[in-house]
Amino acid sequence: MTKEDFRKILNLEEFIDIIKVETGDEKTKCIHIKSSRKKARCPKCNNFSKKIHDYLKPSKITYLKNSEEETYLIVYKRRFECKYCKKTFTEDLGISSPKNKMSHKTKQLILK
């Protein structure tokens, strides 16, 4: 399967790049992703920032179960520094809530 096939199956946004796909055993799959956006909006002052402060440790997020395989997203996030208000903030990819290890789509599936 190609990366574009995984993008369609997982229904990922177009700004999310798939770095690599790892298959553990027969029942788990890890998909490494990152954002391709060059800038992010500051949540404090609402201005865009391009200045990358640092990179966070990759986080492992539980995603939907596809064809009897547990799927995990390994997300590489960046922290930006706003040049207007001088605050640092983490980019939001819209996959999960901050400090949460479960994706929004997984929560919706559980609620159904």
C-alpha positions as a LaTeX table, in Angstrom:
\begin{tabular}{lrrr}
\hline
Residue & $x$ (\AA) & $y$ (\AA) & $z$ (\AA) \\
\hline
Met1 & 0.00 & 0.00 & 0.00 \\
Thr2 & 1.19 & 3.50 & $-0.78$ \\
Lys3 & 1.12 & 6.48 & 1.56 \\
Glu4 & $-1.75$ & 7.99 & $-0.44$ \\
Asp5 & $-3.77$ & 4.82 & 0.09 \\
Phe6 & $-3.25$ & 5.15 & 3.85 \\
Arg7 & $-4.25$ & 8.82 & 3.65 \\
Lys8 & $-7.57$ & 7.86 & 2.02 \\
Ile9 & $-8.25$ & 4.93 & 4.36 \\
Leu10 & $-7.50$ & 6.97 & 7.51 \\
Asn11 & $-9.24$ & 10.07 & 6.14 \\
Leu12 & $-6.34$ & 12.40 & 7.04 \\
Glu13 & $-6.27$ & 16.08 & 6.12 \\
Glu14 & $-4.16$ & 17.12 & 3.13 \\
Phe15 & $-1.68$ & 19.11 & 5.26 \\
Ile16 & $-0.65$ & 15.97 & 7.19 \\
Asp17 & 2.34 & 14.15 & 5.71 \\
Ile18 & 2.86 & 10.45 & 6.26 \\
Ile19 & 6.55 & 9.88 & 7.00 \\
Lys20 & 6.56 & 6.10 & 7.23 \\
Val21 & 4.37 & 3.12 & 8.01 \\
Glu22 & 5.57 & 0.38 & 10.35 \\
Thr23 & 3.94 & $-2.98$ & 10.78 \\
Gly24 & 4.64 & $-4.55$ & 14.16 \\
Asp25 & 3.04 & $-7.93$ & 14.48 \\
Glu26 & $-0.02$ & $-8.97$ & 12.45 \\
Lys27 & $-2.37$ & $-6.93$ & 14.63 \\
Thr28 & $-0.67$ & $-3.53$ & 14.98 \\
Lys29 & 0.33 & $-0.80$ & 12.58 \\
Cys30 & 2.14 & 2.46 & 13.41 \\
Ile31 & 1.86 & 5.39 & 11.02 \\
His32 & 4.31 & 8.26 & 11.56 \\
Ile33 & 2.87 & 11.66 & 10.62 \\
Lys34 & 3.80 & 15.35 & 10.75 \\
Ser35 & 2.36 & 18.63 & 9.54 \\
Ser36 & 3.50 & 20.16 & 6.24 \\
Arg37 & 2.29 & 23.64 & 7.20 \\
Lys38 & 4.96 & 26.31 & 7.33 \\
Lys39 & 3.21 & 28.44 & 9.98 \\
Ala40 & 0.72 & 28.11 & 12.82 \\
Arg41 & $-1.76$ & 30.45 & 14.46 \\
Cys42 & $-0.99$ & 31.67 & 17.98 \\
Pro43 & $-3.86$ & 30.83 & 20.36 \\
Lys44 & $-3.14$ & 33.95 & 22.50 \\
Cys45 & $-2.98$ & 36.80 & 19.96 \\
Asn46 & $-4.37$ & 35.02 & 16.85 \\
Asn47 & $-1.40$ & 35.98 & 14.63 \\
Phe48 & 0.54 & 33.55 & 12.46 \\
Ser49 & 4.05 & 32.50 & 13.41 \\
Lys50 & 6.78 & 30.83 & 11.34 \\
Lys51 & 9.45 & 30.70 & 14.02 \\
Ile52 & 9.93 & 27.14 & 15.27 \\
His53 & 10.99 & 27.05 & 18.90 \\
Asp54 & 11.65 & 23.30 & 19.14 \\
Tyr55 & 10.26 & 19.85 & 18.39 \\
Leu56 & 8.33 & 17.76 & 20.89 \\
Lys57 & 8.88 & 14.10 & 21.62 \\
Pro58 & 6.63 & 12.04 & 19.30 \\
Ser59 & 3.31 & 11.07 & 20.85 \\
Lys60 & 1.49 & 7.80 & 20.23 \\
Ile61 & $-2.24$ & 8.23 & 19.59 \\
Thr62 & $-4.75$ & 5.39 & 19.33 \\
Tyr63 & $-6.60$ & 5.58 & 16.01 \\
Leu64 & $-9.45$ & 3.61 & 14.48 \\
Lys65 & $-9.20$ & $-0.15$ & 14.16 \\
Asn66 & $-8.86$ & $-1.01$ & 10.47 \\
Ser67 & $-9.48$ & $-4.54$ & 9.21 \\
Glu68 & $-8.80$ & $-6.15$ & 12.60 \\
Glu69 & $-5.52$ & $-4.21$ & 12.96 \\
Glu70 & $-4.92$ & $-1.75$ & 15.78 \\
Thr71 & $-3.70$ & 1.49 & 14.23 \\
Tyr72 & $-1.54$ & 4.00 & 16.08 \\
Leu73 & $-0.49$ & 7.42 & 14.87 \\
Ile74 & 2.97 & 8.55 & 15.91 \\
Val75 & 2.64 & 12.34 & 15.76 \\
Tyr76 & 5.64 & 14.65 & 15.47 \\
Lys77 & 4.61 & 18.11 & 16.70 \\
Arg78 & 6.47 & 21.41 & 16.69 \\
Arg79 & 6.40 & 24.26 & 19.15 \\
Phe80 & 6.30 & 27.74 & 17.69 \\
Glu81 & 7.25 & 31.09 & 19.20 \\
Cys82 & 4.98 & 34.03 & 18.42 \\
Lys83 & 6.93 & 37.14 & 17.39 \\
Tyr84 & 4.12 & 39.43 & 18.57 \\
Cys85 & 3.31 & 38.22 & 22.08 \\
Lys86 & 6.51 & 36.14 & 22.63 \\
Lys87 & 4.55 & 33.10 & 23.83 \\
Thr88 & 5.39 & 29.54 & 22.82 \\
Phe89 & 2.64 & 27.22 & 21.69 \\
Thr90 & 2.25 & 23.75 & 20.20 \\
Glu91 & 0.78 & 23.36 & 16.74 \\
Asp92 & $-2.68$ & 21.78 & 16.57 \\
Leu93 & $-3.18$ & 19.06 & 13.96 \\
Gly94 & $-6.83$ & 18.50 & 14.85 \\
Ile95 & $-6.34$ & 14.77 & 15.44 \\
Ser96 & $-6.73$ & 14.73 & 19.22 \\
Ser97 & $-7.17$ & 17.05 & 22.17 \\
Pro98 & $-4.04$ & 18.31 & 23.94 \\
Lys99 & $-2.57$ & 15.77 & 26.37 \\
Asn100 & $-4.93$ & 13.09 & 25.10 \\
Lys101 & $-3.85$ & 9.69 & 23.76 \\
Met102 & $-7.02$ & 8.95 & 21.79 \\
Ser103 & $-8.07$ & 10.50 & 18.49 \\
His104 & $-11.36$ & 12.32 & 17.98 \\
Lys105 & $-12.50$ & 9.64 & 15.50 \\
Thr106 & $-11.87$ & 6.86 & 18.03 \\
Lys107 & $-13.94$ & 8.72 & 20.63 \\
Gln108 & $-16.79$ & 9.13 & 18.14 \\
Leu109 & $-16.71$ & 5.41 & 17.38 \\
Ile110 & $-16.87$ & 4.55 & 21.08 \\
Leu111 & $-19.82$ & 6.92 & 21.61 \\
Lys112 & $-21.75$ & 5.27 & 18.76 \\
\hline
\end{tabular}
